[in-house]
Amino acid sequence: MNIPNKITLSRIFLIPIFVILLSVPFDWGEWHIGEATLPISHFVAALLFIFASATDWVDGYYARKYDLVTNLGKFLDPLADKLLVSAALIVLVELGVAPAWVVIVIISREFAVTGLRLVAAGEGIVLAAGSMGKIKTATQMIAISALLLHNFPFSFIGFPFATIMLYVALFFTVLSGYDYIIKNWHVMRDSK
């Protein structure tokens, strides 16, 4: 297993730690930031999430730069993203920070794309992520980070950046899902 794939796997292994930090009521104190209160455990979880999200860029950059792109990596990388984002969004619903319907739409898109990838893999076709998917992932990571940080630093001025970014992420999630399924449906159909 090459280094980019190991980095991708490390992202998957960070998910349970991230979930525990948000789910267990650690009494590490809290910070009052503008109109928001940020538990220190949420701050630590946000830093871990941001670190895990950054590994997505690192593994892809490293794989392309040193010509280490593999079919395993093409499969694992988007899977790791989906697992990390899904875990974060589900916990944010549990914490009452994200609306359940938004999370259901986002996770449904992820299942639909993963299902298409599995069908394609059964046909011997590997479907890599497209550029629209990268925008979707970036907006999701930004939105989740802002929600985990309780809208810091925008809470000082009362600007709902985290909420706006969540809906921007929702928009790109739906758009990229449609784009991905339409483009790759033709690839699969034409390969028969």
URURJO-V983893 format. One record per helix or strand of 3 or more residues. SS is the DSSP state (alpha for helix, beta for strand). FROM is the first residue (numbers start at 0). TO is the last residue. If there is no record, write none. Layout:
ss: (SS & SS)
from: (FROM & FROM)
to: (TO & TO)
This chain:
ss: (alpha & beta & beta & alpha & alpha & alpha & alpha & alpha & alpha)
from: (2 & 29 & 35 & 39 & 70 & 99 & 130 & 153 & 160)
to: (22 & 32 & 38 & 64 & 93 & 121 & 147 & 155 & 189)
